[in-house]
Amino acid sequence: MIPYLTVTPSRYEVIEFTKPIAFVRYGLLIAFPGEPPRAFIFLRLYKKEVWILLFITAVVLSYVLCKMHSISSEFRKPEDTQKKLCSFFRCIWLIFGILLQQGERNIKPNISVLNCM
């Protein structure tokens, strides 16, 4: 018993088909299933809840850092002589830099910018 075989011009020359039903002049290409995309593979390390809590912690820590910086007596100089760390978005950038082990180089280490840098 021979299974169904599509009749193409090249096969028609090699094999003798007794009653061809149809001639196929086109072919279908199907992508071979490969690996899943690896772009965000690092997100698979932890559950979704852990990533959400990490993000919330970074935002809260940035707010606390910003408030500590504004209260600190060491930084009560005129704003034009020094970079202002006290913006909330700079604090978020600093916290995510610390999380990614990239720290910020232009800041003097003291209690308000996390001595752990």
Secondary structure, DSSP 8 states (H G I E B T S, - for coil): ------B-HHHHHHS--SS---B---------------TTGGGGGS-HHHHHHHHHHHHHHHHHHHHHHHH-GGG-S-GGGS----SHHHHHHHHHHHHTT---SSS--SGGG-TT-
